[in-house]
Amino acid sequence: MGKTEKAIEVCLFAGKLMIKYGAETYRVEDTMQRMGEAAGMKNVHTFVTTTGIFFSCQTEQEEDLMQMIRVDQRFQDLNKVTEVNQVSREFVWGDVSLVDAKKRLIEISEAPMNYPIWFIYLASGVAGAAFSYLMGGSVVDMGPAFIGGLITILSLVFLQRYIQGKFFSEFLAAFLGGVTALLLVHIGIGTNIDQVIIGSMIPLVPGIPITNSVRDLMSGDLVAGVSRGAEAAITSLSIAAGVALALSLFLT
């Protein structure tokens, strides 16, 4: 494999990591283009969607090359996006070599999440309790909303290990979170079922995809913006369907 092919591989790997962990499309394209030009490529062009990345360039011998890579999984870890972006900037500035940049990208890919999993669970419960109160619930409703949010995120993480369909696991997690909220209010822990359910669903709300969809649309990336928006919309429908199923089963 020649130097140009190795550089393309590193550029695609960096772009895949950024898309995988929640970066905006225009940022990924800009990062890959800067890295390609820093590696000595000419006529660098990138096209990024939420499921695939295309990269084309011209070598010093005026040979046209194009490669693509598919993105199968997507998570939310903006800390890794920042780390990949830092590696790309250091490569562009000449502070790290192509080999070192690849090693650091592999380390970022294999590194655990920035926060321990128990802290993420705790934060999900706190977010559920806080939003329940902000949406008009009483202090009494914060307790069941905390438990509901915790059960929701625990269910989602567990189900995603065994279910390949992202939206189906979100649907089941919303159903279990809704059932938890209904049971807690039924036994007297909490008074406002609407606010408790809202708090329980907060961990599932696709905040980053919605934000990135709007930013991509505003920057002119229509394909990526529409696809991200569609993904957020389907997630929202999954949440609504899960809650509706819980309500129909336990309130009829």
N, C-alpha and C positions, 0 to 999 in steps of 0.2 A: 504494500500500500504506500503510495507516494505521499509527499508532504501535504499537498493540497487535499487529498482524500482524507487524511488524518485530521486536517483542520476543519473540513466539512463535518466530519463525525463529531468533533468537539462542539461545533456550533449547533448541530442538531440536538446533541445531548443537553446542552445548556437550555435551548429552547424548550425541549420536552419537559425538563424539570420545572421551568417557570410556568408553563401551561398546567402541568400536573398539580402544582401547589397553589394555583389561583391568581397568576399574574394576568394583567391586561394584555390583549392581543398586540396593541401598538408597541408596548414596551418590549415584548418578546421579539417582534420584528426588528425594532431598533437595536436591541442587544445583539442579535445574530448578524445584522448587517455590519455593525461596528467591529465585531470580532472577525468577520470574514475579510473586511478591508484591512484590518491590522495584520492578518495573516498573509497579505500580499495578493489577495484575489481582486479581480476586476469585474465590473458590471454585476455586482452582488445584488440579488433580488430574493426576497423572502415572502412567502404567503402562509399565513398561520390561521388555522381554525381551531375549534375546541377539540377536535378529534384527529387532526393531522397537521404536519408541518412540511412545507416544500421549500427547498433551498436550491438556488441556481447561481452559477458564477462562471467566470472565464479565467483560465489559468494564464500564467505568464507566456505560455506557448500559444495563447489564443485558442485553447481548446475549451469547448463548452461542456460544463458538467451540471447535472441536476440529480438531487437525491430527495427522498422524502422519508418521514418517519411517522408512525401512527401513535397516538396518545390514547391508551385504553382506560386509564384510571385517572380520576381527578379528586384531589383533596383540598383542604384549606389550611395552608401553613405559610403565612406571609413571611415568617422569619427565614425560611429556606429560599423564598424568592429574593429576599434582600441579600442573602449570602451568595446566591448565583450571580446576581447583578454586580456584587462587589468583585467577584472573581473575573467577570467579563471586563470590568473597568480596569482592573490591574493588568489583564492581558493586553488590553488596548494601549495602556500606558507603557507597556514593555517591562513591567515589574515582575511578571511571571512568564515562564515559557509555555509552549503548547502542551508539553508533557506534564508540567506541574499543574497547569489549569485543568487537565483531564483528571489528574489524581484528586485534586480538591473537589471537583464536581462529583466524583465517585464517593468521596467521603461525605459530601452533603446529602447525596442520595441515600446512603446507607445509615446516616445518623438518625437517632431517635428523635421524636418530637421535642420541641423546645421546652415544653412543659410536661411534667409527669401526668400520667393518665388520671390519677386520683384528683389532681388539681382541676383538670378539664371537667370531670364529673361534678366536682364541687361548684365550679363556676357556672355550669349549666343549671344547677339547682338554684343558685343565688340569682341568676338572670331570670329564671322563671318566677321566683318570689318577687323580685323587684318590678318586673313588667306587670305582674298581677296587681300590685299596689298602684302602679302608674295608670293602669286602665280602669281604675275606680274601685278596686277591691279593698277590703278592710285589712287591718293588720292580722286578723284571724285567718284570712285567706292566704297569707304568705306562706304559712306552714305547709298546707296541702299542695300549693303551687310549687314549692321547693321539692317536695317528694315526687310530684308528678313530673317535673322537669328532669329530676335525677333518673326516674324510671324510664323516661323517654330516651335519654341519651344512652343509658345502659342497654336498652333494648336495641337501639340502632346499631351500636358497636357490635353487639352479639350477633344480630341477624346478618350484618354485612359479612361476617366470617363464613356464612353458610349459603347465603343467597346472592347470586350474581346480579340479579336485577336491582339496580340502585333504587328505583322508584317503588318497587314492591316492598323492599325493606323499610323504606320511609313510611309507606302506607301502614305496615304492621306496627312500626314504632309509634305512629300517631294513634293507632287503635289502642295499643296497650297503655299509652299515656292518658288517653281519654278515659279508658276504663278505670285507671287508677284515680283520676280526678273525680269521677262519678262515685266510686266507692267511698272515697274519703269524705266527700260532702254528704253522702247517704248515711254514714255512721256518725255524723255530727262534727267532723273536723273540717271546718270551713262552712261558709254560708252562701256565697255567690258562685254558683256553678260556672257561669260564663267566664268570670275572671280567673277562676282556678284552671279551667281548660286552656284559656289563652296563655297563662303562665306555663302550663305544662308543654305547650307546643313551641315555645320560643326556641329551644335548642335545634329545632328542625327548620326554622325559617331561613331561606336561602339569601341571606343578606349580601354576601360577597358576589355571588353570581348576578344578582339584580344590579348591584353597583357597577360591576364590570360590563354588563350588557349596555347600560346607559353610556358609560365612558367610551366603549367601542363604537356605538352608534354615533356619538358626538364627534369622534375622531375620523369617521368615514368608513370604518370597518363593518360594513353592513352584514356580511355573511356571519362573521363571528358574533356581532351584536345580536342578531336575530336568533342564532342558535343558542347563545347563552340565555337570552330572554325566554326562549321556548323551554329550555331545561329548568329555569326557575319557575316557569308557569306550571310545568308538569309536576314539579316537586310540591308546589302549592296545592295543586289538585289532589295529589296523593295525601297530603296532610288533611285537607278538607274531607276527603272520602273516608279516611281512617276515623276521624272524629264523628262524622255522620253515621258510620256503621256502629260505633260505640253508643251513640245517643239512641239510634233506632232499636238496638238490642236491649238496652237497659232502661229506657224511658217509655216503652210501650207495654 
